[in-house]
Amino acid sequence: MKTLLDNLQMAEDCLLGHASDEQRLLFEASLLLYPALREDVHWQRKTYHIIRAYGRQRLRHELEAMHRTLFTAPRHRAFRDKVLRIFQQR
């Protein structure tokens, strides 16, 4: 089996869609042959999922803060009124 770093790089390339067809087939064969690699890939997938979820949550909070600032602060009243007029015309 390849070194841990090579396996990690191969798994990352496959999970992120950067691997060629040949690399993907070789990796799938490795997953069948090495249960430990299969478990490592499982945890790598979970890690990617958590990172994406955290990024979405953080972006959502930033957008909510921006919305609160733009639509409640008195200094942005003209902007808020302009946006509301755009959507009231429809």
Rosetta blueprint (number, residue, H / E / L):
1 M L
2 K L
3 T L
4 L H
5 L H
6 D H
7 N H
8 L H
9 Q H
10 M H
11 A H
12 E H
13 D H
14 C H
15 L H
16 L L
17 G L
18 H L
19 A L
20 S L
21 D H
22 E H
23 Q H
24 R H
25 L H
26 L H
27 F H
28 E H
29 A H
30 S H
31 L H
32 L H
33 L H
34 Y L
35 P H
36 A H
37 L H
38 R H
39 E H
40 D H
41 V H
42 H H
43 W H
44 Q H
45 R H
46 K H
47 T H
48 Y H
49 H H
50 I H
51 I H
52 R H
53 A H
54 Y H
55 G H
56 R H
57 Q H
58 R H
59 L H
60 R H
61 H H
62 E H
63 L H
64 E H
65 A H
66 M H
67 H H
68 R H
69 T H
70 L H
71 F H
72 T H
73 A L
74 P H
75 R H
76 H H
77 R H
78 A H
79 F H
80 R H
81 D H
82 K H
83 V H
84 L H
85 R H
86 I H
87 F H
88 Q H
89 Q L
90 R L
